[in-house]
C-alpha cells in the first residue's frame, strides 16, 4: 500500500512538473513579448502599420464635409494655359476670381520661393544686363510691370494663407534662415495647459532648422501662412500629418490649420500637454486630438478625388457654377503627376498632397477624428500580458484541441473589439501584439507539449520495446495512462519458467557455447511470450518471469498464459535436436503459473525503474515452478488460474499443497496438451482423480490400486508414484482423522 501511494504521488508530481514547465515557458514567452512591445523593433512597427491600414480600410466613412473644395491645377488647365509655373499675374487673376466667389478662406498648397522671371521689369533688367539691350514697354501701366506685386496686391485683399516648407535637417551652424526671410511667418498665439510633469513643446514637437519660404513681398501680403510638411511613416505612407511644429523658439501651424484660423478669424489656440508630449489642440470650441509629436491621425474619406475638385481652367474661363465656392474653404493645388505632389495613403497609392491638407480641414469641420490616446500603449501591453497568461492557463488545463475554441474566441474578440473602437469611437487600439502573443504562445506551448509527449513516447518505447509485444507498445504509446507510475492493482497471470538441471548443463559447456545457447533459448521463449501479448518482466539466469494482463487489460489472461506455457514446451520439443548436450537426452523446462490480483507498475529506485508485478500470486507462481521438479510435470498452475482459464484445456489436479511462505493451501493442476507417453489419450486422468479422492478419504489400498492402474496407462507417471509412496507411508503412520489432505512443502 505504501509503494502504491508513493507511486501515485510520484505520478502526480511528475504531471505537475510537466505542467510547471508549460507555465514557465508561457510566462517567459509572455515576458519576451512584453519586452518586444516596449522596444518595438522596426519589423514589428512595420507590421503594426499594415494592420492599421487593414483595419482602416474596413472601417472608414466616405461621408465628406461639403465645406472644403480643391481648385486643381490639373492636366487640362496646364494644357490650356501652359506649363507650370504660370506667370504670377495669371495666378493673381485665378485667385481674384476665387476670392470673388465668396470662400471663407483660401490656402495655397505651393511655394513662391523666387521672383517671377516673366515680369516685364525682370525681363527688361535681364536683357539689359546680358545683351546690353534696353526695352521700353511703351503703354504698359506701371502696375503691371511686376507680376509679384500684382499677386501681392491680390493676396492683401482676401483671406489667403500661403504654404511653405520647414527643413528638418539640422545644419552645422544651428537654426538659421538659409533659404528665405522668416520674419513674415505667422506663428501661433498659444496657451499651454499641462501639469508639472508635462513635457515642454520644444522637446516634443518636430523641430526645424531652416525654412523654404515665399518671397517677402508675398509673405507680407498674405493674411496667414502654414507649413506643408508631412511625416511619412517608415514605409512611406502618409497616415498622419503634423499640425504644429517648433522653429526658432516659436510654434507654427500647418497650412490646413492656418486656413482654419483664417476662416475663424483667430490666431489663438490652446495646446494641452502631458508627460509624453502633446495631447490635443483646442481651436475655437473644438478639441483636436494629436499624438505626442503634435501630429493628427488622418481620417481619409476614400481614394483620391473624394474631396470636391474644380479645374483651375474652368475658373479662369469663367465657367464656374455660381455659389459653388461661397462659404467654403478652398485649397489651390495640383493633382498633376508631373508636378510631383503625389503621396501614398492607406487607401490610395496615388494621392494628391493638396487633398491631404483638405482632409485635415474636413476632419476638423466634421469633428470626426481618429486618435490614439495616451493610455493606448498601456492597454495594449496589458492585453499582451493577458493573452499570454490566458493561453498558458488554457494550455496547462486543457489539451491543444480544446484550447483552440476559447483562444479563437479571444482573438476574434480582440480583433473585432479594436475594429469597433476605430469605427464607432475613432480610437485606434492596435490588436497586433496581443494577437501575436496569443498565436505565438499557443504555438510555442503546443510545440512544447508535443515535444514532451514525443519524448515520453520515445522513453516508453525504449523502456518497453524489449519486453512488450510491438502491438502492446504501440497501444501504450497512444495511451500512456496504461502505465501508472508507482503501481496499480490489477488481475493478471504470472509465469515463471526454469531450465531443468541447468547447473550441470552449463558445467558441460564452454562459455561461448553456453552464451550462444542461452541467447538462442531466451530469444525463442521471449518471442512466444511477446507474440501472445505478454510482458517480459526479467531474466534471472536461465529463468524467465513474465506476466499477462498488464499494462493492457487482457480479459482471458489465464487462458493465454496457459497456452503460452504449452507453446513453450512444444518449442522445446521441436528444438530437441538443436538443444542437445552430452549426458542429456534433451533440455527440459518447468513452468509455474498463478493468477490473481497484484500490484503492477514502475517500481524501483529514483535512478532505475522496472515495470514489474508484486504480490502473493507472484510468489505462488514462483513456488509452483519449483514444484514441477517435485511432481515430475512440465507445467503447474494454481487453482486460481484453473478457475479463470475456462474451456479449452484439460487439467489434472495434482495436489493440495501449502507452499513455503504461504499459510493457505492451494490446489495445483497440470494442464495437459500433448502427452508423448499416452499418445494424446487422457483416459488415465479420471483414474488419477479417483485415486486422489481415495487418498484424501484415507482409503490407502484403494488409492494405491488406482494409481497403479494409472501407471499401466502412463508408465513412470511421477505424481502416481509419489502418491503410491505416500499411501504406503500413511499405512505405516496414520495421519489421524484430523488430516485435511494438505501436503506441506518445506522447500522452495
ZIVEN-V259990 format. One record per pair of residues at least 6 apart in sequence whose ideal C-beta (glycine too) atoms are under 7 Angstrom apart, sorted by the first residue. I is the first residue (numbers start at 1). J is the second residue. If there is no record, write none. Layout:
I_J, I_J
//
This chain:
3_486, 3_487, 3_599, 3_603, 4_486, 4_487, 4_599, 6_486, 7_484, 7_485, 7_486, 7_487, 7_601, 8_486, 10_485, 10_486, 11_484, 11_485, 11_486, 14_485, 18_452, 19_396, 22_392, 22_395, 22_396, 22_445, 22_448, 22_449, 23_392, 23_396, 25_444, 25_445, 25_448, 26_388, 26_391, 26_392, 26_395, 26_441, 26_445, 27_392, 29_388, 29_440, 29_441, 29_444, 30_385, 30_388, 30_389, 30_437, 30_441, 33_384, 33_388, 33_433, 33_437, 33_440, 34_381, 34_384, 34_385, 36_44, 37_380, 37_381, 37_384, 37_433, 42_234, 45_234, 46_234, 46_235, 47_432, 48_430, 48_432, 49_233, 49_235, 51_430, 51_432, 52_239, 52_428, 52_430, 53_346, 55_418, 55_419, 55_422, 56_346, 57_346, 57_347, 58_419, 59_419, 59_422, 59_423, 60_299, 60_300, 60_301, 61_301, 62_301, 62_302, 62_306, 64_301, 64_306, 64_307, 64_362, 65_362, 65_365, 65_366, 67_328, 67_329, 67_365, 68_307, 68_328, 68_329, 68_358, 68_361, 68_362, 68_365, 69_308, 69_310, 69_325, 69_328, 69_330, 70_307, 70_308, 70_309, 70_331, 70_333, 70_354, 70_355, 70_358, 71_98, 71_310, 71_312, 71_315, 71_330, 71_332, 72_309, 72_310, 72_311, 72_312, 72_333, 72_334, 72_335, 73_84, 73_312, 73_333, 73_334, 73_336, 74_311, 74_335, 74_336, 75_336, 76_311, 76_313, 77_311, 77_312, 77_313, 78_84, 78_336, 80_313, 81_90, 81_313, 81_316, 84_339, 87_116, 87_118, 87_147, 88_116, 88_147, 88_148, 88_150, 88_151, 89_147, 89_150, 91_151, 92_150, 92_151, 92_154, 93_316, 94_312, 94_315, 94_316, 95_106, 95_154, 95_160, 96_154, 97_315, 97_316, 98_106, 98_315, 98_325, 98_330, 99_106, 99_157, 99_158, 101_320, 101_324, 101_325, 101_326, 102_325, 102_326, 102_327, 103_325, 103_328, 103_329, 103_330, 104_159, 104_263, 104_327, 104_328, 104_329, 105_159, 105_161, 105_259, 105_262, 105_263, 105_329, 106_158, 106_159, 106_160, 106_330, 106_332, 107_161, 107_163, 107_255, 107_259, 107_331, 107_357, 108_160, 108_161, 108_162, 108_163, 108_332, 109_163, 109_228, 109_255, 109_331, 109_332, 109_333, 109_353, 109_354, 109_357, 110_163, 110_333, 111_163, 111_164, 111_165, 111_212, 111_214, 112_214, 112_215, 112_218, 113_179, 113_180, 113_212, 113_213, 113_214, 113_215, 114_215, 115_122, 115_148, 115_215, 116_122, 116_147, 116_148, 118_147, 119_145, 119_146, 119_147, 119_148, 120_137, 120_140, 120_145, 121_145, 121_146, 124_135, 127_133, 127_135, 128_134, 137_145, 144_150, 148_215, 148_217, 148_218, 149_217, 151_218, 152_217, 152_218, 152_221, 155_218, 155_221, 155_222, 156_221, 159_223, 159_262, 160_222, 160_223, 161_222, 161_224, 161_225, 161_226, 161_255, 161_258, 161_259, 161_262, 162_214, 162_218, 162_219, 162_222, 162_225, 163_226, 163_228, 163_255, 164_211, 164_212, 164_213, 164_214, 164_225, 164_227, 164_228, 165_211, 165_212, 165_227, 165_228, 165_229, 166_208, 166_211, 166_227, 166_229, 166_245, 166_247, 167_208, 167_209, 167_210, 167_211, 167_212, 168_206, 168_207, 168_208, 168_209, 169_209, 170_209, 171_178, 171_209, 171_210, 175_209, 175_210, 175_248, 176_210, 177_210, 177_211, 178_210, 179_210, 179_211, 179_212, 179_213, 180_211, 180_212, 180_213, 180_214, 180_215, 181_213, 181_216, 181_219, 182_211, 182_213, 184_216, 184_219, 184_220, 185_213, 185_225, 185_252, 186_224, 186_225, 186_258, 187_250, 187_251, 187_252, 188_244, 188_251, 188_252, 188_253, 188_267, 188_269, 189_267, 189_268, 190_251, 190_269, 190_271, 191_270, 192_201, 192_271, 192_273, 193_270, 193_272, 194_272, 194_273, 194_274, 197_275, 198_273, 198_274, 198_275, 199_273, 199_275, 199_276, 199_277, 201_246, 201_251, 202_246, 204_277, 204_278, 204_292, 204_293, 204_294, 205_244, 205_245, 205_246, 205_251, 205_278, 205_293, 205_294, 206_242, 206_245, 206_246, 206_293, 206_294, 207_246, 208_245, 208_247, 213_219, 219_225, 223_262, 224_258, 224_261, 224_262, 225_258, 226_253, 226_254, 226_255, 226_256, 226_257, 226_258, 227_245, 227_252, 227_254, 227_255, 228_255, 229_242, 229_245, 230_238, 230_241, 230_343, 230_356, 231_240, 231_241, 231_242, 231_295, 232_238, 233_239, 236_344, 237_344, 237_345, 237_346, 238_343, 238_344, 238_345, 238_356, 239_297, 239_298, 239_346, 240_291, 240_295, 240_296, 240_297, 240_298, 241_254, 241_295, 241_296, 241_298, 241_356, 241_360, 242_254, 242_293, 242_294, 242_295, 243_253, 243_254, 243_257, 243_281, 243_288, 243_290, 243_294, 243_296, 244_251, 244_252, 244_253, 244_281, 244_294, 245_252, 253_261, 255_357, 256_357, 256_360, 256_361, 259_329, 259_361, 260_283, 260_361, 260_364, 261_267, 263_329, 264_284, 266_284, 269_281, 269_282, 269_283, 270_282, 271_278, 271_281, 272_279, 272_280, 273_279, 274_374, 276_292, 276_374, 277_292, 277_293, 278_290, 278_292, 278_293, 278_294, 279_290, 279_374, 280_287, 280_288, 280_289, 280_290, 281_288, 281_290, 283_364, 286_364, 286_367, 288_296, 288_364, 288_369, 289_369, 289_371, 290_296, 291_372, 296_360, 297_370, 297_371, 297_372, 297_428, 298_356, 298_359, 298_360, 299_363, 299_368, 299_369, 299_370, 300_345, 300_346, 300_347, 300_359, 301_359, 301_362, 302_347, 303_347, 303_348, 304_348, 304_350, 304_351, 304_352, 304_355, 307_355, 307_358, 307_362, 310_320, 310_324, 314_320, 329_361, 331_354, 331_357, 331_358, 333_341, 333_352, 333_353, 333_354, 334_341, 334_352, 334_354, 335_352, 341_352, 341_353, 341_354, 342_350, 342_351, 342_352, 342_353, 343_351, 343_353, 343_356, 344_351, 345_351, 363_369, 368_426, 369_426, 370_426, 370_428, 371_426, 371_427, 372_428, 373_427, 376_429, 379_429, 380_429, 380_430, 380_433, 380_434, 383_414, 383_434, 384_433, 384_434, 384_437, 387_410, 387_434, 387_437, 387_438, 387_441, 388_437, 388_441, 390_410, 391_407, 391_438, 391_441, 391_442, 391_445, 392_441, 392_445, 394_403, 394_406, 394_407, 395_403, 395_445, 400_446, 400_449, 403_442, 407_438, 407_442, 410_438, 411_435, 411_438, 414_431, 414_434, 414_435, 415_431, 415_435, 418_429, 418_431, 421_427, 421_429, 422_428, 456_480, 457_477, 460_476, 460_477, 460_480, 460_483, 461_473, 461_477, 464_473, 464_476, 464_611, 465_473, 467_535, 467_536, 467_537, 468_476, 468_530, 468_535, 469_530, 469_531, 469_533, 472_533, 472_552, 475_552, 476_482, 476_483, 476_551, 482_551, 482_552, 483_551, 483_602, 483_611, 484_601, 485_601, 485_602, 486_601, 486_602, 487_599, 487_600, 487_601, 487_603, 488_600, 488_601, 489_597, 489_599, 490_549, 490_550, 490_598, 490_600, 491_549, 491_596, 491_597, 492_547, 492_548, 492_549, 492_550, 492_557, 492_598, 492_600, 492_613, 493_547, 493_548, 493_549, 493_557, 493_558, 493_561, 493_593, 493_595, 493_641, 494_547, 494_593, 494_594, 494_613, 494_617, 494_618, 494_621, 495_546, 495_547, 495_561, 495_564, 495_565, 495_591, 495_593, 495_621, 496_543, 496_545, 496_591, 496_592, 496_621, 496_622, 496_625, 497_525, 497_543, 497_544, 497_568, 497_589, 497_590, 497_591, 497_625, 498_542, 498_543, 498_589, 498_590, 498_625, 499_542, 499_587, 499_589, 500_588, 500_589, 500_590, 500_629, 502_542, 505_581, 505_584, 505_587, 506_514, 508_581, 508_582, 508_583, 509_517, 509_581, 517_579, 518_542, 521_579, 522_539, 524_571, 524_575, 525_544, 525_568, 526_536, 528_564, 528_567, 528_568, 528_571, 529_536, 529_546, 529_564, 530_536, 532_560, 532_563, 532_564, 533_548, 533_554, 533_560, 534_546, 534_547, 534_548, 534_564, 535_546, 535_547, 535_550, 536_546, 537_545, 537_546, 537_547, 537_612, 537_613, 538_545, 547_613, 548_554, 548_557, 548_560, 548_561, 549_557, 550_600, 554_560, 557_595, 558_595, 558_641, 558_644, 558_645, 559_645, 559_646, 559_648, 561_593, 562_593, 562_637, 562_641, 562_645, 562_649, 562_671, 565_591, 565_593, 565_635, 566_671, 566_673, 568_589, 568_591, 569_634, 569_635, 572_587, 572_588, 572_589, 576_586, 579_586, 579_587, 580_586, 590_625, 590_628, 590_629, 590_634, 591_625, 591_628, 591_634, 591_635, 592_621, 592_622, 592_623, 592_624, 592_625, 592_627, 592_628, 592_636, 593_621, 593_624, 593_637, 593_641, 594_617, 594_620, 594_621, 594_624, 594_638, 594_640, 594_641, 595_617, 595_638, 595_640, 595_641, 595_644, 596_617, 596_640, 597_615, 598_613, 598_614, 598_615, 598_617, 598_618, 599_613, 599_614, 599_615, 600_613, 601_611, 602_609, 602_611, 603_609, 603_610, 603_612, 603_614, 604_610, 619_661, 620_638, 620_659, 620_662, 620_666, 623_659, 623_660, 623_748, 624_636, 624_638, 624_668, 626_748, 627_636, 627_668, 627_745, 628_634, 628_635, 628_636, 631_654, 631_718, 631_719, 631_722, 632_718, 632_719, 633_654, 633_670, 633_719, 635_670, 635_671, 636_654, 636_668, 636_670, 637_669, 637_671, 638_666, 638_668, 639_666, 639_667, 642_651, 642_669, 649_671, 650_672, 650_682, 650_685, 651_669, 651_670, 651_671, 651_672, 652_669, 652_670, 652_672, 652_685, 652_688, 653_667, 653_669, 653_689, 653_692, 654_668, 654_669, 654_670, 654_719, 655_668, 655_743, 656_665, 656_667, 656_741, 656_742, 656_743, 657_665, 657_666, 657_668, 657_742, 657_743, 657_745, 658_665, 658_742, 658_744, 658_745, 659_745, 660_745, 660_746, 660_747, 660_748, 665_742, 672_682, 674_680, 677_714, 677_715, 678_684, 678_713, 678_714, 683_713, 684_710, 684_713, 684_714, 687_706, 687_709, 687_710, 688_710, 688_720, 690_706, 691_703, 691_706, 691_707, 691_710, 691_723, 694_702, 694_703, 694_706, 695_703, 695_723, 695_727, 696_741, 700_727, 700_730, 700_731, 703_723, 703_727, 704_724, 704_727, 707_720, 707_723, 707_724, 708_724, 710_717, 710_720, 711_717, 711_720
//
